[in-house]
Amino acid sequence: MIQSSDDPNRRILKFPAVHPCEGVSSLTLLRDLISLSRNICDYQSEIFATQRLNARKAIRQIGLLLIFFQEIQDRHESFVSDSISLSFLELHLTFQKLRFLLEDCTREGARLWILMKRERVSTEFRLLIRTIGTALDVLPLVSIDVSTDVRELVELLAKQAFKAKFDVDSDDERVAKDVLTILNQFESRLAPNRIDLRRVLDHLEIQSWSQCNKEIKFLEKEIDLESSNGEKREAVLLNSLLGFMCYCRVLMFDLVDRKINELSDGRCDGHTYDRYSIQKWLKAGNFTCPKTGLNLTSTELAPNLALRKLIRQFCADNGILMAEPGSRSRDITKTISAGSNAAAEAIKLIANYLAGRLVVGTGEENNKAAYEIRLLAKSSVFNRSCFAQTGTIRALLVLLSSTDLSIQENAITALLNLSKYSKCKTEIIENGGSRLILDVLSRGLNMYARQIAAATLFYLSSVEEYRILIGEIPEAIPSLVELIRDGNTRGKKNAVVAILGLLVFPGNHRRVLAAGPVPSLVNLLTYSHREDLVTDSLAVLAKLAEKPDGTIAIQGTSALPLLVGILNSSISWAAKEHCVSLLLSLCNGGSKVVSLLQSNPSLMASLYAVLTDGTSRASKKASSLISILHEFHSLRSTGLLAPESGLQNQESRVTICSRTGYSTTLQIGFGSFLASLFNHKGSSSELKGFLVAV
């Protein structure tokens, strides 16, 4: 009956209290009130960076009421009168809201926002305590069996609830004004005094880089929620505060008190946990694995994509609708502007500062600067544009040759995030970045650096002239193929999509085939449990199969049964379309391929599914393949096509004659012949008159 306060998606200062259901027993209601009171009293040990006096005052009053409820329970009181029930129902609802408010005031990452919403928060405390006073005022204490001392205590609380002052703390007010002054300085393009920044951080008890970073993450989430809900009332202030906290993180903390490379070096114990439970485990302050007891190197959660795929497949097979996860990736396109003048100028100051640190800083300063750029460029298009104008990219390229693993990782990842911005792509290429990135791809200090280099090449290859330039570098494509063969899952994925990007330029088709990626791509179809990696591998194979030499290379592998299996079982329509495209291309290899496909009883149903429910392009391909299979079956059943007649060769000389007297000789593949036969514009009687001669 009590609404959980552990929901990570609840908006701050929103109190989704649940009204107790009608007819709830008095005993159940009393137990819930005791539980809620204890929950609220537990906040006595929490850190209140702001609203300290108001929070302590509210908690103290609930603690006194807990004594009242416990005495009723100890005396086994069974109250049934309507007036008592109504008062207790109102207290139940108010206690829930108070617990939510206390949770927000102690929420890690929300300290700055609670400070800036100081008046609203104080008002919430005042209203909730007065609501409690009203409920106590109408409570018929004389009909409840409690001691005289407790009765007098409750009566006193009811009176004090209306008199108690819940005002903004004077220290909170002063520091909030300091924040507004600093934001005005940003707007005036003035760098704030570090003493002023330190005073704000000390008041909020933000004493480390990681605490500052949590504030940034919270503000980013609030900005996204504002945007997705169509609300813009708080957007300017939120963005300004985000710029303020980013400035503090960069300039006020020399030490990053988390392992800078933790995202690449995280370890897994092999056990999978449901997200809600593991989040609750971590929120409770547990930083060990619940199974092994070992300390966690990172609290970042990674999805088990293989298990997710199996669950989705099970649901699809059994007609179960599977809800999509509630969390969504951040929409980076909405960050093309900084959101406020203060934020824009703060980021510009940051970009100039970090550019200088990259050039003249020590090794540790270089590393932190690269890491900060990596984070800032990942989260905002505007941030990328600022870094593109400060000479940052040239300095990051120099760091790629560092023998320090951490520096190389952060430099290449920063360049990856910057390469998503058009002007940054130009800066990278014009400063010789393509070869430097390729050096990391082939000889990076660890697999993480190599896979990020591959991803960077993918973004660079989105520009036509750059995909030509990269393809012409002799070691580029072979290095990507090597990563497909020997890399980890993420490395394989990045290398596959990079090759797919390069294949957009027809001149790279021959170079890719020469590097021999086909066997490795087919292996991915066999052994990979990641649906997205299988889909990308199919896309590359489909692209290669568009030309005869690509078809020949694929025919030399065990791809055919794999393609049919994926077409039958995959839940990805993109994967199905690539399979159909590949099978259509392979049919040009001769009657042997067509015969194998035509003999598969499950294939036709899958093709008709694509024809019916697939995209327009997929439907056309499925239609063409169905036509080939039908015509093959028709020709063989009428005796016009002898089994294994030699048409399985890559090319056959075919003479087509019709009753109209038209005759021609074509040098075509068998699949193409059947397709042209089916698409003939003559009548059905004319089609029956075709003769085949080899």
Secondary structure, 3 states (H helix, E strand, C coil): CCCCCCCCCCCCCCCCCCCCCCCCCHHHHHHHHHHHHHHHHHHHHCCCCCCHHHHHHHHHHHHHHHHHHHHHHHCCCCCCCHHHHHHHHHHHHHHHHHHHHHHHHCCCCCHHHHHHCHHHHHHHHHHHHHHHHHHHHCCCHHHCCCCHHHHHHHHHHHHHHHHCCCCCCHHHHHHHHHHHHHHHHHHCCCCCCHHHHHHHHHHCCCCCHHHHHHHHHHHHHHHHHHHHCCCCCCHHHHHHHHHHHHHHHHHHCCCCCCCCCHHHHCCCCCCCCCHHHHHHHHHCCCCECCCCCCECCCCCCCCCHHHHHHHHHHHHHCCCCCCCCCCCCCCHHHHCCCCCHHHHHHHHHHHHHHHHHHHHCCHHHHHHHHHHHHHHHHHCHHHHHHHHCCCHHHHHHHHCCCCCHHHHHHHHHHHHHHCCCHHHHHHHHHCCHHHHHHHHHHHCCCHHHHHHHHHHHHHHCCCHHHHHHHHHCCCHHHHHHHHHHHCCHHHHHHHHHHHHHHCCCCCHHHHHHHCCCHHHHHHHHHHCCCHHHHHHHHHHHHHHCCCHHHHHHHHCCCHHHHHHHHHHHCCCHHHHHHHHHHHHHHHHHCHHHHHHHHCCCCHHHHHHHHHHHCCHHHHHHHHHHHHHHHHHHHHHHCCCCCCCCCCCCCCEEEEEECCCCCEEEEEECHHHHHHHHHCCCCCHHHHHCCEEEC
